[in-house]
Amino acid sequence: MQVNILHLLTISQISQSSSIMVDFSRRYGDRLHQTARSGPTLQTLPGLVEVDDMIHKSRGQLDALLKIRDVVLTQQAACEQQAADQRQQHKAAFAESAPPLTEPQDLDEAKPGFAGADSKKRRGRAAPPGRCHSCNRAETPEWRRGPDGARTLCNACGLHYAKLTRKQQVAAKSSAAAAGSSNLRPKES
């Protein structure tokens, strides 16, 4: 609360001194413009007290702007720290919620929606979901397919999920090939 009051006071101080300086420059600018041909005289120039007052007001404006600058830098640092903390929390939450690598499943047991029983469904563009089903992110450059269907994961989670499913499919194919091959060969006649 005190910071907001300080902001209002410094901004009003800048506003007041700025209006006084604008009046000063207009008044003496008009006087110099009127006597442009004859040159400046002592009556058209500001007095030393008035010039010193303008210098004092300029320094006050500079001090007020430096105070505001310090507050802005402090706020930026706090926002950057908060964003870094949120990224760390997101990474930790994603690491905890990422599906563990499991034993390869039989391809016949595929869930519907993964080129299983519903592979001939019309593939229209669904509206983007409100949030990623894994990390709860609302904005992403691209929505990707997940275990719940198309456009249910954000870009990062979708790429992670696709990588895991590719690994599982490769492992399933290699175990099926290993089970099908045998060292026994038919007898040649």
N, C-alpha and C positions, 0 to 999 in steps of 0.2 A: 504494500500500500504506500509506504514511504517513497519507494522508487518511482511510482507513478506520479506522486505529488512533486517530486524533484524534477521529473521530466516536464510536467506542466509549468513549473516555475522557470526552468531554464528556457523552455520554448517561448513563454510569454516575455521573458527578459530579452531574447533575441528579437522577437517581434516588435517590442517597444523601441529598442535601440535602433532597429532597422528603419522604422518609420521616422524617427528623429533624424537619422542620417540622410534619408531620402529628402526630407524637407530642407535640410541644410544644403544638400547638393543642388536642389531645384532653385532655392532662393539665390544662392551665389552664382549658379549657372546662368540664371536669367539676368542678373546684374552684369556679369561679364559679357553676355551676348549683346546687351543694350549699349555697352561702351566698347564694343569690339574695335571700332575705328580709332577712337581716341586713346585706347590702351587702358589697362587697369589703374585705378586711382586708389588712394588709401580708403576712401569711403565705400568702394565696391568690394574690397577684400574683407574676409572675416577677421575678427579680432583673435589675438593669441589665446585668450581664455576659451573662446568658442572652438578653436582648432584643437586645443588640449582636451576639451570635453569630448570631441569626436574621437580623438585617439583613445581616450579612456573607454568610451563606449565600444570601440572596435576591439579593444583588448578584452572587454567583458564578453563580447560576442564570441571571440576566439575561445575563451575559457569555457563558456557554456557549450560550445560545439565540441570541445575536447571532452567534457563530461559526458555528453551524449554519445560520443565515439567510444568511450570506455564502456558504457552500458551496452552498446551494440556489440562490441567485441566479447564482452562477458556472456551475453545472450547467445551469440553464435557458437562460442565454445561449449556452452551448456547444451545447445541443440545438437552439436556434433557428437558430444559425449553420449547423449540420449540415443541418437541414431546408432552409434557404435554398440551401445548396450542392447538395443533391440535386435541388431544383426546377430550378436552373440546368442541372445535368447532364441532367435529363429533357428540358428544353426544347431543349437543344443536340442531344441524341440524337434527339428527335422531328423537329427541323428537318432533320437529316441523313438520317433514314430515311423521311421523308414522300415519297410518290411524286411525281416531277416532273410538271409539266403537259406532256402530250405532244400530238402531233397527234391529232385525233379519229379514232377507229377506225370502221370500217364496222360498222353495227349487226348485220349478219348474222354477224359474226365474234365475237359475244359468247360469253364463257366459259360453260360450263354452271354453273348455280347463280345466274346473274343473269338470270332470266326468259328464259333461252335454251331449250335442249332439255328441261330438267327443270322447266319452269314449272308443271306439274300435280302436282308432288310434294306429299305431305301436309305441312302446315306445323304441326308440333307444336312445343311449347316444348322446346328442347334444354337440357340442363343447362349452367349457366354454365361457360365454360372455366376452366382454371386461371389463365391469364394472357392479357393482350391480345397479339395477334399482332404488333402494331406497337411498342408501348412497354414491354411486359412487365409492366404493372401488374396486380396481383391483385384489387384491390377497386375497384369503380366503382358509381355509382348505377344505371346501366343498361348492359347489353351490347348492342352494335349490330352490324349487318351490315357485313361487310367483303369484300375480294376472295376470302377463303377460305370465305365462307358466313355464315350467320346466327350471331349471338352470338359473334363472333370478335374484335371490337374493343371497347375500353373506350368510354365515352361521348364523351370528347374526340376520340379518334382516329376514332371512327365518324362524328361530325359533320363532322370535317375531310374524311374520305373521301367522305361524301355530297355535300359542297359541291364537291369536285373532279369527281365523276362528273356532277353536274348541269351544271357548266360545260362538260364534254366533250360532253354530250348536246346542249346548246344550240348549241355550236360545230358539231357534226355536222349538226344540222338546218339551220342557216343556210348551211353550205357545200353541202348537198344542194339547198336551195332556190335558191341562187345558180347551181348547175350546171344545174338544170332550167329556169330562166328564161332567156330569150334576148331580144335586142332585135328579132329578126326576127319579123314577124307574118305570118300567112297572108294571101294576096292576097284582097281582097274582090271579089266578082263582081258 
